[in-house]
Amino acid sequence: MSMPSSSPAPQALAAIDMGSNSFRLEIAHMHRGSYRRVEYLKETVRLGAGLDEQSMLTEAAMQRGLDCLQRFATRLQGMPGSRVRAVATQTLREARNRNAFLARAQTVLGHPIEVISGREEARLIYAGVARLQPAEEPRLVIDIGGRSTEMILGQGRQPLKAESFQIGSVSLSLRFFPEGLFTPEAFRAAQVAAGAELEEALTLFARHLSRPVWQEALGSSGTVGAVSQLLAASGITDGRITLDGLRWCIEQCLAAGRMEALQLPGLKEERRAVVAGGLCILYTLLTHFEIEALLPAKGALRQGVIFDLVERLEAQQVRDGHDMRDFSAAELQQRFGVDREQAARVQEVALQLHRQLVPRASPELRRELGWAAALHEIGMMVSHHDHHRHSAYLLAHVDAPGFSQSQLRRLGDLALGQRGGLRKLEEQLQDESLLWQLLALRLAVIKCHARSAVDARAMRLERRGRQIRVRMPRGWTQNHPRAHYLLREEMAAWSKLELLTLDLQD
C-alpha cells in the first residue's frame, strides 16, 4: 500500500476500524453537516483468523496488525489526537491477551484504541448509514463482519433496536471450510450454525413482529459489498442480494469444489478465503427474516465513528452539546436509582479538586471523572455493603451507548477505588492520569460523606510533584471530627501504596 507524503489538514477527522478481517482508515472533513471523504485506506489483516483455540491472538496475527497500524500512523502524522479515534471490534472483544496487544498497538499507532461492545458497534454502524443514506422510513441495517454480525432496526437517525451476534464470515469459514473445500454438507452445516446463532434475533427483527415494520433492508460493509459486486459483475442482479442470487453463488462454489479454483468476476482475492462463510450467513438472514432483497448501504462503522467524534468535539465547545455518553450516564443513574443530588455534589467537588491537581488536564479526562462521580454509587442498587465493588462490576459489564468497553472498565476502576485500600488498583495507578482522577474522587467522597450541602471551595489542594497538601479552613478539624478522621485514614491508605504523599493542614 503506497502512502501519500502529505499530512492531513488540521481540521480533518480520522477513524480507524480494527475489524476481524480488515483494518480501515478513513480521513474526512465535516462542514455544516456535509461529509467529504479525504482518504480511505484498507488492509486485509485477518486478525480474527489469528485467534487460537484458547482465544489467544498468535504473534503472527498481532504482527500483521502492528505493521498495518504503523502504516496508518505514518498517514496520521500531524493530526491532533482529539481528532483521531480508533475502535476495535469482535476479535479484541474475544482475545484473552488483548491488553498485551493493545499496549503494543497504541504505542505503534500513537493514539488510544477503544474496544467497543457489540451493541455500541451496531449503534455506530447505524449512525454511519443513517447520515450518509438518509431516509425517514423504518429500515433494517445488517453488517456482517469477520467474527460478528450486527443488526439494527431504526427510523431516521434513531436506532430503535440494536444487537450483535457472535458469528461472522471469518469464524464460519474457518469452522466449516477450514481446508478450502466446498461441499453441500459443509454449506448445510454452516447455515444451520448461522441459524442457531441468529434465531434469537427473530423476536426482535422479524418483519411481521417488529413495530414499526421495516420497509427496506440495507447491508453495510465488507461481506455485503463483496457479494453485491460479485452478483453485479456476473450479471446475475444489479447489485441487489437476493435468495436466487445467493443460490447461484453457492452453486458456483460447489462447482469449483475448492476455494483456489473459484473464479468469479468481481471476487477480490482477499475475499476468497471468507466468501463461503459470508454466503451462508446471508442466505440464513434472507431466509429467516423474509428479506426479498438486501441493498448495499452507503456508510459503515468508520463513518459512524467520525460522526460520533464530531458530536463529542461539539459537546466540549457548547454547554448543551450532544455527547451520547452524557445521556447514557443519566439513563444509568435512573435505571439504578442513584441519589442524583449526592452524585452531583461529589461530581462538583471532584472536578474542582482535579483542576487544582492537574490544571491542564484534557477535557476528556475531566468528563471521564465527571461520569465516574455521577455513577460511583450505582452499586447501591445491589447492596449498601461494599457498594463500590458492585458499582465497579456493573460499570465494567454494562452496555452504555457512546462508551467503549475500555472506558467503562476505567470508570469501573475509579468506582472500585473510591473507598477502602488501594492495593487492589496498584497496577492501574501506574497510569498517572488515573492516579489524579482517583485522588480527586476519593477526597470528594470524603468531603460529601454527610450527604448534605457542601462548600465545594472549602477544600483546597496544593501539589508539588507527588506531594499533596490538603488545606481546610481554620478550625475545621474541631468542627468536623468525623470528616477529619476519614481524611487521616485517607492519608494512611496512600502512605501504604507509596505513590504519593498526602498531608493535612487547617
C-alpha positions in Angstrom: 0.0 0.0 0.0 1.6 3.3 -1.1 1.4 6.1 1.5 1.0 9.8 0.5 3.7 12.1 1.7 1.4 15.0 2.7 -0.2 15.3 6.2 -4.0 15.7 6.7 -5.3 19.2 7.1 -5.5 20.3 10.8 -9.4 20.2 10.7 -9.6 16.8 9.3 -11.1 13.9 11.3 -9.9 10.3 11.2 -11.4 7.0 12.2 -9.7 3.6 12.4 -11.8 0.5 12.3 -9.8 -2.5 13.5 -12.1 -5.3 12.3 -11.6 -9.0 12.4 -10.8 -9.3 8.7 -9.7 -5.8 7.7 -8.3 -2.7 9.2 -9.6 0.6 7.7 -8.6 4.2 8.0 -10.9 7.0 6.9 -10.0 10.6 6.9 -12.8 13.1 6.2 -13.9 16.7 6.6 -17.2 17.8 8.1 -18.6 21.2 7.1 -22.1 22.4 8.1 -23.2 18.8 8.3 -21.8 17.8 5.0 -19.4 14.8 4.9 -16.5 14.7 2.5 -14.0 11.8 2.4 -10.4 12.9 2.0 -8.8 9.5 2.0 -9.7 5.8 2.6 -7.1 3.1 3.3 -7.9 -0.6 3.8 -5.7 -3.6 4.5 -6.7 -7.2 4.9 -5.1 -8.2 8.3 -7.1 -11.3 9.2 -6.7 -10.6 12.9 -9.7 -12.8 13.6 -8.1 -15.8 11.9 -5.2 -15.5 14.4 -7.3 -16.5 17.4 -6.3 -19.9 18.6 -8.4 -22.5 20.5 -7.6 -20.7 23.8 -8.8 -17.4 22.3 -5.3 -16.1 22.3 -4.0 -14.0 19.4 -1.0 -15.5 17.8 2.2 -13.5 17.4 1.9 -13.6 13.6 -1.6 -12.1 13.7 -0.5 -9.4 16.2 2.4 -8.5 14.0 0.2 -8.2 10.9 -2.0 -5.8 12.9 1.0 -3.8 14.2 2.5 -3.5 10.7 -0.8 -2.1 9.4 -1.1 0.4 12.3 2.4 1.6 11.7 1.5 2.5 8.1 -1.7 4.2 9.3 0.4 6.1 11.9 2.6 7.5 9.1 -0.5 8.8 7.4 -1.8 10.4 10.6 1.3 12.3 11.4 0.4 15.9 12.4 -3.2 15.3 13.2 -4.3 16.3 16.8 -5.1 13.4 19.0 -8.5 14.9 19.7 -9.5 14.4 16.1 -8.5 10.8 15.8 -10.5 7.9 17.1 -9.6 4.2 16.8 -12.0 1.4 17.6 -11.6 -2.4 17.8 -14.4 -4.9 17.5 -15.2 -8.6 18.0 -11.7 -10.2 17.8 -10.4 -8.0 20.5 -13.6 -8.4 22.5 -12.8 -12.2 22.5 -9.0 -12.2 22.7 -7.7 -13.1 26.2 -4.4 -11.4 25.5 -5.9 -8.3 24.1 -4.4 -6.0 26.7 -0.9 -7.1 25.7 -1.7 -6.5 22.1 -3.4 -3.1 22.8 -0.3 -1.9 24.7 1.9 -2.5 21.7 -0.7 -1.3 19.2 -1.3 2.0 20.9 2.5 2.6 21.1 2.8 2.0 17.3 -0.3 4.0 16.3 0.3 6.9 18.7 -3.4 7.1 19.7 -5.6 5.3 22.2 -7.6 2.3 20.9 -11.1 1.7 22.2 -12.5 -1.8 22.3 -16.3 -1.3 21.8 -19.1 -3.6 22.7 -21.3 -5.3 20.0 -24.2 -3.0 20.7 -22.0 0.1 20.5 -20.6 -1.2 17.2 -24.2 -1.6 16.0 -25.1 1.9 17.1 -22.2 3.4 15.3 -22.8 1.4 12.1 -26.4 2.7 12.0 -25.1 6.3 12.6 -22.9 6.0 9.5 -25.7 4.6 7.3 -28.4 7.0 8.6 -26.2 10.1 7.9 -24.8 9.1 4.5 -28.0 7.4 3.2 -30.8 9.4 4.9 -34.4 8.2 4.9 -37.4 8.5 7.2 -39.0 5.1 6.7 -38.1 2.3 9.1 -35.1 0.2 8.0 -33.3 -2.9 8.9 -29.5 -2.5 8.7 -27.2 -5.5 8.7 -23.4 -5.6 9.0 -21.6 -9.0 8.6 -18.1 -8.7 9.9 -15.4 -11.2 10.3 -16.5 -12.6 13.7 -19.8 -10.8 14.4 -23.0 -9.8 12.7 -24.8 -6.6 13.8 -28.5 -6.0 13.2 -30.2 -2.6 13.8 -33.8 -1.6 13.3 -34.0 2.2 13.0 -36.0 5.1 11.7 -34.5 8.3 10.5 -31.3 8.8 12.6 -32.7 6.9 15.6 -31.7 3.3 16.2 -34.7 1.6 17.8 -33.1 -1.8 18.4 -29.5 -2.8 18.0 -27.9 -6.2 18.7 -24.7 -8.0 17.9 -24.3 -11.8 17.3 -21.1 -13.8 17.5 -21.0 -15.1 14.0 -19.1 -13.8 11.1 -17.6 -14.6 7.7 -14.1 -15.4 9.1 -15.2 -17.5 12.0 -17.8 -19.5 10.0 -15.3 -20.1 7.1 -12.6 -21.3 9.5 -15.0 -23.7 11.2 -16.8 -25.3 8.2 -14.4 -24.7 5.3 -11.0 -25.0 7.0 -9.3 -26.7 4.1 -11.0 -24.5 1.5 -13.2 -27.4 0.4 -16.7 -26.6 -0.8 -19.2 -29.4 -0.2 -23.0 -29.5 0.1 -22.6 -30.9 3.6 -20.4 -28.1 4.7 -22.8 -25.4 3.4 -25.8 -27.1 5.1 -23.9 -27.3 8.4 -22.7 -23.7 8.2 -26.3 -22.5 7.5 -27.6 -24.5 10.5 -24.9 -23.0 12.7 -25.7 -19.5 11.5 -29.4 -20.1 12.0 -28.8 -21.3 15.6 -26.9 -18.1 16.4 -29.3 -15.8 14.8 -32.5 -17.5 15.9 -33.0 -15.3 19.0 -33.0 -12.2 16.7 -36.3 -13.4 15.2 -38.3 -11.9 18.1 -36.5 -8.5 17.6 -36.1 -8.1 13.9 -38.6 -10.3 12.0 -40.6 -8.3 9.6 -44.0 -9.4 10.9 -43.1 -8.8 14.6 -41.2 -5.5 14.6 -43.0 -2.3 15.2 -42.6 -0.2 13.2 -42.3 -2.7 10.4 -39.1 -2.1 8.4 -39.7 -1.2 4.8 -36.2 -1.9 3.4 -33.1 -3.9 4.3 -29.6 -2.5 3.9 -26.3 -4.3 4.2 -23.2 -2.4 5.4 -19.5 -3.0 4.9 -17.4 -5.9 3.6 -19.3 -9.1 3.1 -22.4 -7.4 1.7 -20.3 -5.2 -0.6 -18.3 -8.1 -1.8 -21.3 -10.3 -2.7 -23.1 -7.4 -4.3 -20.1 -6.7 -6.5 -19.8 -10.3 -7.4 -23.5 -10.6 -8.4 -23.4 -7.3 -10.4 -20.2 -8.2 -12.2 -21.6 -11.7 -13.2 -24.8 -10.1 -14.5 -27.0 -12.0 -12.0 -28.5 -8.9 -10.4 -28.0 -5.2 -10.5 -26.1 -5.5 -7.1 -29.1 -6.5 -5.0 -28.6 -9.5 -2.9 -31.5 -12.0 -3.4 -32.1 -15.6 -2.5 -31.8 -16.6 -6.1 -28.5 -14.7 -6.4 -27.1 -16.4 -3.3 -28.2 -19.8 -4.6 -26.3 -19.1 -7.8 -23.2 -18.1 -5.8 -23.3 -21.3 -3.7 -23.7 -23.4 -6.9 -20.6 -21.7 -8.3 -18.7 -22.6 -5.1 -19.8 -26.2 -5.3 -19.0 -26.4 -9.0 -15.4 -25.2 -8.2 -15.1 -27.6 -5.3 -12.2 -25.7 -3.8 -11.5 -22.2 -2.8 -8.5 -21.9 -5.0 -10.5 -23.0 -8.1 -13.3 -20.4 -7.6 -13.1 -17.9 -10.4 -15.9 -15.3 -10.4 -16.0 -11.8 -11.9 -15.8 -9.2 -9.1 -14.5 -11.6 -6.5 -11.4 -10.0 -4.9 -8.5 -12.1 -3.8 -8.7 -11.0 -0.2 -12.4 -12.2 0.0 -11.8 -15.7 -1.5 -11.0 -17.3 1.9 -14.1 -16.0 3.7 -16.7 -15.9 0.9 -18.3 -19.2 1.8 -19.0 -18.2 5.4 -20.4 -14.9 4.3 -22.7 -16.5 1.8 -24.1 -18.9 4.5 -24.8 -16.0 6.8 -26.5 -14.0 4.1 -28.6 -17.0 3.0 -29.7 -17.6 6.6 -30.6 -13.9 7.1 -32.6 -13.6 3.9 -34.5 -16.8 4.6 -35.2 -16.3 8.3 -36.1 -12.6 8.1 -38.1 -12.6 4.9 -35.8 -10.3 3.1 -36.6 -10.1 -0.6 -33.6 -8.0 -1.4 -30.7 -6.7 0.6 -29.3 -3.5 -0.8 -25.7 -2.3 -0.3 -25.7 0.7 2.0 -23.7 3.9 2.0 -22.0 4.3 5.3 -20.4 1.9 7.8 -18.8 1.8 11.2 -15.9 4.1 10.3 -18.2 6.9 9.2 -20.3 6.4 12.3 -17.2 6.8 14.4 -16.4 10.1 12.7 -20.0 11.4 13.2 -19.8 10.4 16.9 -16.4 12.1 17.2 -17.8 15.4 15.8 -20.6 15.3 18.4 -18.1 14.8 21.2 -16.0 17.7 20.0 -19.0 20.0 19.7 -20.1 18.9 23.2 -16.8 20.2 24.6 -17.4 23.6 23.0 -21.1 24.1 23.6 -22.6 23.8 27.1 -25.6 21.8 26.0 -23.8 19.9 23.3 -24.8 16.3 22.3 -22.4 13.7 23.7 -24.1 10.3 23.8 -22.2 9.4 26.9 -23.9 12.2 28.9 -27.3 10.7 28.0 -26.1 7.2 28.9 -24.8 8.3 32.3 -28.2 9.9 33.1 -30.0 6.8 31.9 -27.8 4.6 34.1 -28.5 6.9 37.1 -32.2 6.4 36.6 -32.0 2.7 36.0 -30.1 2.0 39.1 -31.8 4.5 41.3 -28.8 6.7 42.0 -29.1 9.5 44.6 -28.6 12.3 42.0 -28.2 15.1 44.5 -25.4 13.2 46.2 -23.8 12.3 42.8 -23.9 16.0 41.8 -22.3 17.1 45.0 -19.5 14.5 44.6 -19.1 15.4 40.9 -18.8 19.2 41.6 -16.2 18.7 44.4 -14.2 16.0 42.4 -13.9 18.3 39.3 -12.9 21.2 41.5 -10.1 19.2 43.2 -9.0 17.7 39.9 -8.5 21.2 38.4 -6.2 22.0 41.3 -4.2 18.8 40.9 -4.0 18.9 37.1 -4.8 22.4 35.8 -4.1 21.5 32.2 -5.8 18.1 32.0 -7.6 17.3 28.8 -11.3 17.9 28.6 -11.8 14.1 28.0 -10.2 13.3 31.3 -12.4 15.8 33.2 -15.5 14.4 31.5 -14.4 10.9 32.4 -14.1 11.9 36.1 -17.5 13.6 35.9 -19.1 10.3 34.7 -17.3 8.3 37.4 -18.6 10.6 40.1 -22.1 10.6 38.6 -22.1 6.7 38.6 -19.9 5.8 41.6 -22.9 4.7 43.7 -24.9 2.6 41.1 -23.9 -0.5 43.1 -26.2 0.7 45.9 -29.0 -0.9 44.0 -27.4 -4.3 44.7 -26.3 -3.7 48.3 -25.1 -0.9 50.5 -22.3 -3.2 51.8 -19.3 -3.0 49.6 -21.3 -1.0 47.1 -18.1 0.2 45.4 -17.4 -3.3 44.3 -20.9 -3.7 42.9 -20.5 -0.4 41.2 -17.2 -1.4 39.6 -18.7 -4.7 38.3 -21.7 -3.1 36.8 -19.8 -0.4 35.1 -17.3 -2.9 33.7 -20.0 -5.0 32.2 -23.0 -2.8 31.3 -23.8 -1.7 27.8 -23.9 2.1 27.7 -24.2 3.8 24.3 -21.3 6.1 23.5 -18.9 4.4 25.9 -16.2 1.9 24.8 -15.6 -1.2 26.9 -12.2 0.2 27.6 -13.6 3.4 29.1 -16.3 1.6 31.1 -13.6 -0.5 32.7 -11.7 2.7 33.6 -14.9 4.1 35.2 -15.2 0.8 37.0 -11.7 1.1 38.3 -12.5 4.6 39.6 -15.7 3.3 41.3 -13.8 0.4 42.8 -11.1 2.7 44.2 -13.5 5.3 45.6 -13.1 3.9 49.1 -11.0 1.3 51.1 -7.5 0.1 50.5 -5.6 1.0 47.3 -3.6 -2.2 46.7 -6.4 -3.6 44.6 -5.6 -0.9 42.0 -1.8 -0.8 42.4 -1.1 -1.8 38.8 -3.7 0.6 37.2 -2.4 3.5 39.3 0.8 3.4 37.4 -1.2 5.5 34.9 -0.7 8.9 36.4 -3.9 10.4 34.8 -5.9 7.7 36.6 -4.0 8.4 39.9 -5.1 12.1 40.0 -8.6 11.2 38.9 -8.9 8.7 41.7 -7.4 11.0 44.4 -9.9 13.7 43.4 -12.8 11.3 43.6 -11.8 9.8 46.9 -11.4 13.2 48.6 -14.7 14.3 47.1 -16.5 11.3 48.6 -15.0 12.1 52.0 -15.9 15.8 51.7 -19.5 14.8 50.8 -19.7 12.0 53.3 -22.6 13.6 55.3 -24.8 13.6 52.2 -25.8 17.2 52.6 -24.9 20.6 51.1 -21.2 21.4 51.0 -19.0 24.3 50.0 -17.0 22.8 47.1 -14.3 25.5 47.6 -13.7 24.8 51.3 -11.1 22.0 50.5 -8.0 23.2 48.7 -5.2 21.2 47.3 -1.6 22.2 46.8 0.6 19.9 44.7 4.3 19.7 44.3 5.2 16.7 42.2 3.6 13.9 44.2 3.4 15.7 47.4 -0.1 16.9 48.1 -1.2 19.2 50.9 -4.9 19.3 51.8 -5.8 22.8 53.2 -9.0 23.2 55.2 -10.4 26.4 56.8 -9.0 27.4 60.2 -10.9 25.5 63.0 -12.3 22.9 60.5 -10.7 19.9 62.5 -12.6 20.8 65.7 -15.9 21.3 63.9 -15.8 18.2 61.7 -14.2 15.4 63.7 -15.7 12.6 61.6 -14.5 14.0 58.3 -11.1 14.7 59.9 -10.9 11.0 60.9 -11.7 9.9 57.3 -9.0 12.2 55.9 -6.4 10.8 58.3 -7.5 7.3 57.1 -7.0 8.5 53.6 -3.5 9.7 54.3 -2.6 6.3 55.7 -4.1 4.5 52.7 -1.9 6.5 50.2 1.1 6.1 52.5 0.9 2.3 52.3 1.0 2.5 48.5 3.9 4.9 48.4 2.7 6.5 45.1 2.2 10.0 46.7 2.3 11.8 50.0 -0.8 13.3 51.4 -0.7 15.9 54.2 -3.5 17.7 56.0 -3.3 21.3 57.2 -6.0 23.5 58.7 
